[in-house]
Structure formats: C-alpha cells, structure tokens
Amino acid sequence: MSGMFVGMPAFPKAAHDAVNNRTLRGNLRHATHTIRAKRAKAVAELSDWAELREAGRAVKDHTLRHLDRYLVQLEEAVTAAGGTVHWAADAGEANRIVAELVRATGESEVVKVKSMATQEIGLNEALEAEGIRAYETDLAELIVQLGRDRPSHILVPAIHRNRGEIRDIFRKEMSEWGRPAPEGLTDTPAELAEAARLHLREKFLRAKVGISGANFMVAETGTLVVVESEGNGRMCLTLPETLISVVGIEKIVPTWRDLEVFLQTLPRSSTAERMNPYTSMWTGTTDSETADGPQTFHLVLLDNGRTDTLADQVGRQALRCIRCSACLNVCPVYERAGGHAYGSVYPGPIGAILSPQLRGTASEIDASLPYASSLCGACYEVCPVAIDIPEVLVHLRERVVEGGPAVREGNRVLLKPAKGHAAERAAMRAARWAFAHPGALRAGQRIASRTRRFHPRTLPGPGRAWSGSRDLPPVPAEPFRDWWQRTHSGKGGAK
C-alpha cells in the first residue's frame, strides 16, 4: 500500500507533538463534539437503528465471503453498460493505468471528486510526475491541496484548520492554482464558500476528464454511487467527457435493494443528515454529448492489500467500513492527537486497524498503530456496520508482538521479525518458563515477598510512561502458598 506520510515516526512520538499544539486540540475538540452530538440526535430518530446496523453488517459479511463472484458479476454489468473495467493489484499498477488513460485523452489536467482510494495510492503525485495536474474540488480537499497539507479526517479532511487559517490559505495560494481569492476576503463561511465556488467553476467548465472514487458499487446493475454534501461531485461526474473511477474491491454490494440500508445509515453516521444532499448514481456511459454523464467510463478495481486482509478471519471485518468517520468523532485518542499522527489517509480507530493490514506491520508507524487506543469500545458502539475495532486492535497487537504478518518464501511461510518489542517477548518467555517450573516459581515468590520494602513504586526507563500515573501493585507479605500452608496446616495444604 502506498499513501504513508513520508518520514512519519511511531504514533506515540507523532501524537506527543500533536497534543502540544493547543490550536489543533481546540479545533478538533470543537469539531468532533459538534458532529458527535448531531449524529446522536439523527440516529435516535430511527427506532430500528439496531436492526439497520445488523443488516448492514450482514450484507457486508455476505459480500466479502463471496467477493470473487460479485466482482465478476460487476465487471460483466459495467462492460454491458458501455464501461471498461481494469484490475489493479497495487498502488503502482493503479497509478499507471490512470495515467495512461488520461494521456490517451490528450488532456493534461483533471478534476477530482473527494476519494480516499486515490489518496491511498498517491494518485495526485503520480499524475504530477507524468505532467498531469489534478484539481481537488471538495471544499475541504481544496483547502488541504492549496495549503500543501495532508488530510486529517475521513469526512472533514481540513478539520484541523479554523476559518482564519483557511482565509489566509485562500488569499495566498488560490492565484497559483487558478482564479485568485476575491479582494478583502474575510473568514465568514459564506465568503469562503463563495471564493471556492468561483475558483472551481472555471475548472468544472474546462475539464474534459474527471476522476472519482465511489461509496458503493452494485454488482447486479454495474451502478456506482457517490454521496456528498456540496454538489462538486455531481459536477465532476456529469460534465467531463471521460470519467475514471478508482474504487476498492470491498465497496461492492450485491443488489440495488442493498443500498436501502446504507443510504439510511451512512448519512446519519457521517454528516448527521437524514439523507445526503447529493446522491449521484451512474451506470456505464451516455451516447449523447448533450446528456448528463460521461461518454467514456473506466472503472479501476483496486486491491492494494485488500485480499490479504480478507484472508484474516478477525481482521477482515475492517473491510466492512463505509467511511462514515463516526469512530473518529467519539475516539478520545483521535480527539487529542488528530489525524496526522496516524501516518495514513485513514486516521482514527478505523485507520489503526486498516492501515497495518493493508501495508503490513514492518514499519515503525504501522507497528505502533494497533496501540493507538485505550480500548474503551466507543468506536464499536457507533459503527453503523458493527466493526469490533477493539477486537481487531488486540488481534493486531498479537501479530506485532509475535512478529508481524506471515510472508511466503518459496514453499515456506515465515513470520517477519517484530521490531521494538524484544523486552516484552523476553518477559513472556521468562513467565512461561517460571510457570512450567513450580519450584522456581515458589522460590521467586518468596524472594519477592522478603525484599518487598526495596521494590520501587514506579518503573524505570521506558516503563515510566505506564507507571507515571499509577503505582505498581504492592507485593504481599507472604506468597499464597505459604499463607495456605500456615493457615490450613493439616487440612490438605497446597501442593
């Protein structure tokens, strides 16, 4: 998987730096609490929310179990409707396919719908290397692009920016990308939105190629679905002559009827709306230059680690995710650390379980992500498809400690060596040996009891981070075995 923020340290170091940024913490606290409260109110309107949640989980699990069959059905339906399907095993292949498709049109610029899949593979950078400029049209993504920044939230990529910062970015950067910001631009939301609208309008009217992702793909009809709140997505999907959609293979649902569930749960969980203001659906191509929709349509189906994730019976539930961001808005860790600390386009709790599976746990940042949680369970409670994120976090921690994912070398399957957990593994090996030798265990317990007054109340070195806010449990005055023998002498003492 591509998309790692270059040079990212492990999560604890990145989070430590972010927590010390008071402006960032204030922006995150205000935004997440506001979205969280609105979502809770929107969800409470539905008396059958629990049933919808279970239905979404069931549809996703069924689809993942039969993913091979539904992907073939989708390809046949898209092809029958006039589209062309491409299969990309990894980020490099997907980027090559898209770049070649754009070059074939003779164009050197494209407009983009907000797409996490294209961010995951680093498509904008790959196109730039080929002399093709990609313009983000989602307001938050536009802010991130103009600010030469990185997204920090699934739903609101510029959540870490306040209005004053956005105004300054528009004033300084818009002229380098197209129409400049209006003179005297203030930080009122209406003026900022109007500045973005004027800046983007000329790009919509000029662009011949659009690039999108998709929230859902319907196998039985070959229909793709994009839901959004601004209308920029619909402009990108309907105006350009050529549309290229890059979509993860897990975004598929079997039937049109299955959309009913997700078109209720997604908007309430993400934007706290009863339905998305813009729900765009397209099937194949249009034959008329005056009709809405592309005359040429390409669908790039992206694997990029997804089939490896699917092979993990515990971890595969991360592929149910519909990118609503509800887990981010309730997570106490994300609220304080922000999205950049996760080193991925997928931040927060879902990123902590998705990125290490798509990219592996060999890097410092990916090995640390499963520990970026208090395991409070709030993320599971709000997930509209019932992903048990705490369960997957613990599962991935086990993988990291044991040595990361299995890798095949010829006919042998080996564990990649883990990094940074040698002391923990050594302690576990010592404990295993002690419990297997009762005499040694008994002697150790007695020594610990007789030296108890010399024991520290906090741990030294790296352990200080754990014991800095809690005392070590005191060692009892005598081991349980000795107490039992002393108090139950002649009554069947401990063996």
C-alpha positions in Angstrom: 0.0 0.0 0.0 1.2 3.5 -0.8 0.0 6.6 0.9 2.2 6.6 4.0 3.2 10.0 5.1 6.9 10.1 4.4 9.2 10.2 7.4 6.4 9.6 10.0 7.7 8.4 13.4 5.8 5.9 15.5 2.4 7.0 16.7 3.4 7.9 20.3 6.0 10.4 19.1 3.7 12.0 16.5 0.8 12.1 18.9 3.1 13.7 21.6 3.9 16.6 19.2 0.3 17.0 18.2 -1.0 17.1 21.7 1.2 20.1 22.4 -0.5 22.1 19.7 -3.2 23.9 21.6 -4.8 25.4 18.4 -5.0 21.9 16.9 -6.6 20.5 20.0 -9.1 23.3 20.2 -10.1 22.8 16.5 -10.5 19.1 17.0 -12.5 19.3 20.2 -15.0 21.8 18.8 -15.5 19.9 15.5 -15.7 16.3 16.9 -18.0 17.2 19.8 -20.3 19.1 17.4 -20.5 16.3 14.9 -20.9 13.7 17.7 -23.9 15.4 19.2 -25.6 15.9 15.9 -25.1 12.3 14.9 -26.5 11.0 18.2 -29.7 13.1 17.6 -30.1 11.9 14.0 -29.6 8.2 14.9 -32.1 8.5 17.8 -34.8 9.4 15.3 -34.8 5.8 14.0 -36.4 3.2 16.2 -34.9 0.4 14.1 -31.3 1.6 14.1 -30.1 -1.6 15.7 -31.8 -3.7 13.1 -30.3 -1.5 10.3 -26.9 -1.8 11.8 -27.2 -5.6 11.9 -28.5 -5.6 8.3 -25.5 -3.6 7.1 -23.1 -6.0 8.9 -24.8 -9.0 7.4 -24.8 -7.6 3.8 -21.1 -6.7 4.1 -20.1 -10.1 5.6 -22.1 -11.9 2.9 -20.5 -9.9 0.1 -16.9 -10.4 1.5 -17.5 -14.2 1.7 -18.5 -14.2 -2.0 -16.4 -11.3 -3.2 -14.9 -13.2 -6.2 -18.4 -14.0 -7.6 -19.7 -10.5 -7.1 -16.7 -8.8 -8.6 -17.0 -10.9 -11.8 -20.8 -10.0 -11.9 -19.9 -6.3 -11.5 -17.4 -6.4 -14.3 -19.9 -8.0 -16.7 -22.6 -5.4 -15.8 -20.2 -2.4 -16.2 -19.0 -3.8 -19.5 -22.5 -4.4 -20.8 -23.4 -0.8 -20.0 -20.5 0.6 -22.1 -17.8 0.9 -19.4 -14.3 -0.6 -19.3 -13.0 -2.4 -16.2 -9.4 -2.5 -15.2 -7.9 -4.6 -12.4 -5.1 -3.1 -10.2 -3.2 -5.4 -7.8 -1.4 -2.5 -6.1 -0.9 1.3 -6.0 1.7 1.3 -8.7 -0.4 -0.5 -11.1 -3.5 1.6 -10.4 -1.5 4.8 -10.9 0.0 3.5 -14.2 -3.5 2.6 -15.5 -5.0 6.0 -14.6 -2.0 8.0 -16.1 -2.2 6.1 -19.3 -6.0 6.6 -19.6 -5.6 10.4 -19.1 -2.7 10.6 -21.5 -4.8 8.8 -24.1 -7.3 11.7 -24.0 -4.6 14.2 -24.8 -5.5 16.2 -21.6 -3.0 17.5 -19.0 -5.5 18.3 -16.2 -8.3 16.5 -14.4 -10.9 17.4 -11.8 -11.4 15.1 -8.8 -14.2 14.1 -6.5 -13.1 13.5 -2.9 -11.7 10.0 -2.9 -9.8 8.2 -0.2 -8.8 5.4 -2.6 -6.9 7.8 -4.8 -5.3 9.4 -1.7 -4.3 5.9 -0.5 -2.3 5.2 -3.7 -0.9 8.7 -4.0 -2.6 9.3 -7.4 -2.2 13.1 -7.4 1.6 12.8 -7.0 1.8 10.1 -9.6 -0.1 12.2 -12.1 2.0 15.2 -11.4 5.1 13.1 -12.2 3.5 12.4 -15.6 2.8 16.1 -16.3 -0.9 15.9 -15.4 -2.3 18.3 -12.8 -5.2 17.1 -10.6 -7.6 19.6 -9.0 -9.4 18.7 -5.9 -13.0 20.0 -5.9 -14.3 19.1 -2.5 -14.1 22.2 -0.3 -12.1 20.5 2.5 -9.8 18.7 0.0 -9.3 22.0 -1.8 -8.2 23.6 1.4 -5.7 20.7 2.0 -4.4 20.9 -1.5 -3.9 24.7 -1.5 -2.3 24.6 1.9 0.1 21.8 0.7 -1.2 19.9 3.7 -2.4 16.4 4.5 -6.0 15.3 5.3 -6.6 14.6 8.9 -10.2 13.3 9.0 -12.2 10.9 6.8 -15.2 13.1 6.4 -13.7 16.6 7.0 -10.1 16.4 5.8 -9.4 20.0 6.9 -10.9 19.6 10.4 -7.6 20.8 11.9 -7.9 24.2 10.2 -10.0 27.1 11.6 -11.7 29.8 9.5 -8.8 32.3 9.9 -6.3 29.8 8.6 -8.5 28.9 5.7 -8.9 32.6 4.7 -5.1 33.0 4.8 -4.6 29.9 2.6 -7.1 31.2 0.0 -5.6 34.6 -0.1 -2.1 33.3 -0.6 -2.5 30.2 -2.7 -5.5 30.4 -4.9 -3.9 32.6 -7.6 -1.2 29.9 -8.2 -3.9 27.3 -9.0 -6.3 29.4 -11.0 -8.7 32.2 -10.1 -7.4 34.2 -7.2 -9.4 34.9 -4.0 -11.6 38.0 -4.0 -10.1 41.2 -2.6 -10.8 41.8 1.0 -11.8 38.1 1.6 -12.9 37.6 5.3 -13.2 34.4 7.3 -17.0 34.3 7.3 -18.2 30.9 6.0 -20.3 32.3 3.2 -17.4 34.3 1.8 -15.0 31.4 2.0 -17.6 29.1 0.2 -18.2 31.7 -2.5 -14.4 32.1 -3.1 -14.1 28.4 -3.5 -17.1 28.2 -5.8 -15.8 30.9 -8.1 -12.3 29.3 -8.1 -13.7 25.9 -9.0 -16.3 26.9 -11.5 -13.8 27.6 -14.3 -12.2 24.2 -13.8 -15.5 22.4 -14.0 -16.4 24.1 -17.2 -13.0 23.4 -18.8 -12.2 19.9 -17.6 -12.5 17.0 -20.1 -11.5 14.3 -17.6 -13.0 13.6 -14.2 -11.6 11.2 -11.5 -13.7 9.8 -8.7 -14.0 7.0 -6.2 -17.3 5.5 -5.2 -19.1 4.9 -1.9 -20.8 1.8 -3.3 -20.8 -0.4 -6.5 -23.9 -2.5 -7.3 -23.0 -5.9 -8.7 -26.3 -6.7 -10.4 -26.5 -3.5 -12.4 -22.9 -2.2 -12.6 -24.1 1.1 -11.0 -21.7 3.2 -9.0 -22.8 5.6 -6.2 -21.2 8.7 -4.8 -22.8 10.5 -1.9 -21.8 14.1 -0.9 -23.0 17.4 0.5 -21.7 20.1 -1.8 -22.6 19.2 -5.4 -19.0 19.4 -6.6 -19.1 15.6 -7.0 -22.0 15.7 -9.4 -20.2 18.4 -11.5 -17.2 16.1 -11.8 -19.4 13.0 -12.6 -21.6 14.6 -15.2 -19.6 17.3 -17.1 -16.4 15.7 -18.2 -16.4 13.6 -21.4 -14.2 10.9 -19.7 -14.7 9.6 -16.2 -12.2 7.3 -14.4 -13.3 5.8 -11.1 -10.8 4.2 -8.7 -12.6 2.0 -6.2 -11.5 -0.5 -3.6 -12.9 -4.0 -4.3 -14.6 -4.1 -0.9 -17.0 -1.3 -1.9 -19.3 -3.7 -3.7 -22.9 -4.7 -2.7 -24.8 -7.5 -4.4 -28.1 -5.8 -5.3 -29.8 -2.5 -5.8 -32.0 -3.2 -2.8 -29.0 -3.5 -0.5 -28.4 0.2 -1.0 -31.5 0.9 1.1 -29.7 0.0 4.3 -26.6 2.1 3.7 -28.3 5.1 2.3 -30.0 5.4 5.7 -27.1 4.6 8.0 -24.2 6.4 6.1 -25.6 10.0 6.1 -26.8 9.8 9.8 -23.4 8.4 10.9 -21.3 10.8 8.9 -22.9 14.2 8.4 -25.9 13.6 10.8 -28.3 14.1 8.0 -31.4 12.1 7.2 -30.1 11.7 3.6 -27.2 13.1 1.7 -28.0 16.3 -0.2 -26.4 14.8 -3.4 -26.6 11.1 -4.2 -25.3 10.5 -7.7 -25.6 7.2 -9.4 -24.4 6.2 -12.9 -24.4 3.1 -14.9 -22.0 2.9 -17.9 -21.9 5.7 -20.4 -24.1 8.1 -22.3 -24.4 8.2 -26.1 -25.3 11.8 -26.4 -23.0 14.8 -26.0 -25.8 16.9 -24.6 -26.9 14.3 -22.0 -25.5 14.2 -18.4 -22.8 11.7 -17.7 -19.5 10.5 -19.3 -19.2 9.3 -22.9 -16.3 7.2 -21.8 -16.2 5.4 -18.5 -13.3 3.4 -16.9 -13.6 1.6 -13.6 -10.3 0.7 -11.9 -10.8 -2.0 -9.2 -8.2 -1.6 -6.6 -6.8 -4.5 -4.4 -3.7 -3.0 -2.8 -3.7 -5.3 0.2 -7.4 -6.0 0.5 -7.3 -9.7 -0.4 -4.5 -10.2 2.2 -6.8 -8.5 4.7 -9.7 -10.7 3.6 -7.7 -13.8 4.5 -7.6 -12.8 8.1 -10.8 -14.1 9.8 -10.6 -11.5 12.6 -9.1 -8.5 10.7 -11.3 -8.8 7.6 -14.2 -7.0 9.4 -12.3 -3.8 8.7 -13.3 -4.2 5.1 -17.0 -3.6 6.1 -16.1 0.1 6.7 -18.3 2.5 4.8 -16.1 5.5 5.7 -18.6 7.4 7.8 -16.0 8.6 10.3 -18.3 8.1 13.3 -15.5 6.2 15.1 -13.1 9.2 14.8 -15.6 11.6 16.4 -16.0 9.6 19.6 -12.4 8.5 20.0 -10.6 10.2 22.9 -7.2 9.4 21.3 -8.1 10.9 17.9 -9.7 14.0 19.6 -6.4 14.8 21.2 -3.8 13.6 18.7 -5.5 14.5 15.4 -5.3 12.6 12.1 -1.8 13.3 11.0 -0.3 11.3 13.9 -1.7 8.1 12.3 0.6 8.5 9.2 -2.1 7.4 6.8 -5.0 8.7 4.8 -7.1 6.5 7.1 -6.8 8.1 10.6 -8.5 7.3 13.9 -9.7 3.9 15.1 -10.5 2.6 11.6 -7.1 3.6 10.4 -5.4 2.0 13.4 -6.8 -1.4 12.2 -7.0 -0.8 8.4 -3.6 0.7 7.6 -1.5 -2.1 9.4 -3.4 -4.7 7.4 -3.1 -3.0 4.0 0.5 -2.0 4.5 1.8 -4.7 6.9 3.4 -4.0 10.3 7.0 -3.8 9.3 7.3 0.0 9.6 7.6 1.8 12.9 4.4 3.7 12.4 2.3 0.6 11.3 3.6 -1.5 14.2 2.6 1.3 16.6 -0.9 1.9 15.3 -2.7 -1.0 17.0 -1.6 0.5 20.3 -3.1 3.9 19.4 -6.2 3.2 21.5 -7.5 3.0 25.0 -9.8 0.1 24.1 -12.7 2.0 25.5 -15.1 0.5 22.9 -16.8 3.8 21.9 -15.8 3.2 18.3 -17.6 -0.2 18.2 -20.8 1.3 19.7 -21.2 3.9 17.0 -20.1 1.9 14.0 -23.0 1.5 11.6 -21.7 -1.9 10.3 -20.7 -3.2 13.8 -16.9 -3.5 13.2 -15.5 -4.6 16.5 -12.5 -2.4 16.4 -11.2 -3.2 19.9 -11.2 -6.9 19.0 -9.1 -6.2 15.8 -6.7 -3.9 17.7 -5.9 -6.6 20.2 -5.6 -9.2 17.4 -3.1 -6.9 15.6 -1.2 -6.3 18.8 -0.7 -10.0 19.0 0.6 -10.0 15.4 3.1 -7.3 16.1 4.4 -9.0 19.3 4.6 -12.4 17.6 6.5 -11.0 14.6 4.1 -9.4 12.1 2.3 -10.9 9.2 3.3 -14.2 7.6 5.3 -14.0 4.4 5.9 -16.7 1.9 9.4 -17.6 0.8 9.2 -20.4 -1.8 7.3 -23.3 -0.1 7.9 -21.9 3.4 5.8 -19.5 5.4 7.8 -17.4 7.8 7.0 -14.7 10.3 8.6 -11.3 9.7 10.7 -10.3 12.7 9.0 -7.8 15.0 10.7 -4.6 16.0 10.6 -2.7 19.3 9.0 -5.5 21.4 12.1 -7.6 22.4 11.7 -6.8 26.1 8.0 -7.8 26.1 8.8 -11.0 24.3 11.6 -11.8 26.7 9.3 -11.2 29.7 6.7 -13.5 28.3 9.3 -16.3 27.7 10.5 -15.9 31.3 7.0 -16.1 32.6 6.3 -19.2 30.6 9.4 -20.9 31.9 8.6 -20.0 35.5 5.0 -21.3 35.3 6.4 -24.6 33.9 8.8 -25.0 36.9 6.8 -24.8 40.2 9.9 -24.9 42.3 11.4 -21.9 40.7 8.1 -20.1 40.8 7.8 -20.8 44.6 11.3 -19.6 45.2 10.8 -16.4 43.2 7.6 -15.6 45.1 9.4 -16.0 48.5 12.3 -13.8 47.4 9.9 -11.1 46.1 8.0 -11.1 49.4 11.1 -10.8 51.6 12.6 -8.0 49.5 9.3 -6.1 49.2 10.5 -3.0 51.0 13.1 -2.4 48.4 10.7 -2.5 45.4 10.2 0.8 43.5 6.7 2.3 43.2 7.3 3.2 39.6 9.1 1.5 36.7 12.4 2.8 35.4 13.3 3.6 31.8 10.6 3.1 29.1 8.2 1.7 31.7 8.0 5.1 33.3 5.3 6.1 30.8 3.0 3.4 32.2 3.7 3.9 35.9 3.8 7.7 35.7 0.1 7.9 36.5 -0.3 4.7 38.6 1.6 2.8 41.3 2.9 -0.7 40.9 0.8 -3.2 42.8 2.4 -4.0 46.2 3.9 -7.4 46.7 2.1 -9.3 49.5 4.0 -10.0 52.8 4.0 -13.7 52.0 3.1 -15.9 49.0 -0.3 -17.5 48.8 1.2 -21.0 49.1 3.0 -20.1 52.3 -0.2 -18.5 53.7 -2.2 -21.5 52.8 0.2 -23.9 54.4 0.4 -21.7 57.6 -3.4 -21.3 57.9 -4.5 -24.7 56.7 -1.8 -26.9 58.3 -3.1 -30.5 58.4 -6.1 -29.7 56.3 -4.7 -30.6 52.9 -2.1 -27.9 52.2 -1.1 -26.6 48.8 0.9 -28.9 46.8 
